[in-house]
């Protein structure tokens, strides 16, 4: 199992990042690096949390959606509405933020279908060496506020822990290109999403701190022999001792704590 885990980890770490961004989000780079540096874990996917405006929302065909706006930080309503310069039909002059109330419909009209405003919290998928490692990670995640976390075991023995939260947000803004809500409501949604993003950051920091403490305690209280050469050396030494003559073995009887060896020694003295 250890050999397969190391092979899986090597393959995953050597793959090209196929996400839209192409790299790990800056706000979780430390926790991802910390997990990947551990011999018992490696990350398979991650996102620090994001606020998005997506056109053509479909869970089945998410790759075909049109991403109108994406950020991994807090944002402003103007960012979501995405005001752009156009010609006003009233005066023929280029206008911008000053005519935002007029341009809101035009901006969301870039969505030709059903556009939704979303907040998606931090998510992390980690492959674990053993079930005990997955249980430790799952416990840390739940205690840090990510109560939608879970574990799965695949047919090939892959153990995956998913760190997930439930404080999501998804609201439709247009239908077939027609805006359904007012600009004030968009501003309200942005405020709610920003509050959720702040809570998301707090949970991420708590998760990182708790994970460091838990893994440090695990290493201190459960030392493990992981060097294959050391294990092989111990096996050879035991095998060599078993093949030594009886007089040599008898000279080391006092150094052993085996009850069976003690009983055998007592029997020999009785016979003598």
C-alpha positions, 0 to 999 in steps of 0.5 A: 500500500505504501508503494502505491501511495507514493506512486500516486503522490508522485504522479499527482505532484508531477501533473500540470495544473488544469484549473482555469487559474493554473495555480494554487490560490495564494490564500491557501498556498501555505496549507497546501504546501504543508499538506504536500510536505507530509509523508501521509497526505497530498492534495488533489484539488483545492480552491480558497473560495470565490465569488462568481457571476456565471452565464449558462449555469449547468452542473453537468456542463460547467466547462461550457459556462461563460465566466463573466466575473471571478474573484477569490477576494471580497468585491464590490457591486460594480465589479459584479455588474461589470460596468463598461463604456458605451454610447448613451442614447441621450447625449451620444457621449461615452459614459462610465460609473456615473451612469451605472444605474443606466448601464446595469441592464446593459452589463448583465445583458452580456449574459445570453442565458441564465446567469447566477451570482455565486459564493463558493467556500474553501474546498480541499481534496486530500488523498491520505495514506491510511484510514487513520490519517483520513480520520485525523484530517476529517476531525480537524476539518469538522472542528474548524467549521467545515461540517460538510467534510467527508471521506471516500475509499475507492476501489483501488484503495485510494482514501480521499478526504474532502474538506467542505463547508455549507455556507454557500450562496447561489442566486439567479440574476437573469433568465434568457438574458433578461435581468430579474433583479434590481441594482440594489438587490445586486448590492445586497447580494455582494454584501452577503457574499463578502460577509461569507468570504470573511467567515471563510477566511476565518475558518481557513486560518483555524483549519490550518492552525488546528491541522498543524497542531494535530499533525505535530501531536500525532508525530510526537505520540506515534513514531513510525518506522518509515525507512524500508532499509531500516526495516530490512536491516532489523529483519536480517539481524533477527534472522542472523540471531536465529541461525547462531549456535545455542551456546551463543544464544544462551549467553544473551538470555539475560538480555531478552524479556520474552516469557517463552525464553525464560520458561525454556531457560528454567527447564534447562536448569532443571534438567542439569 
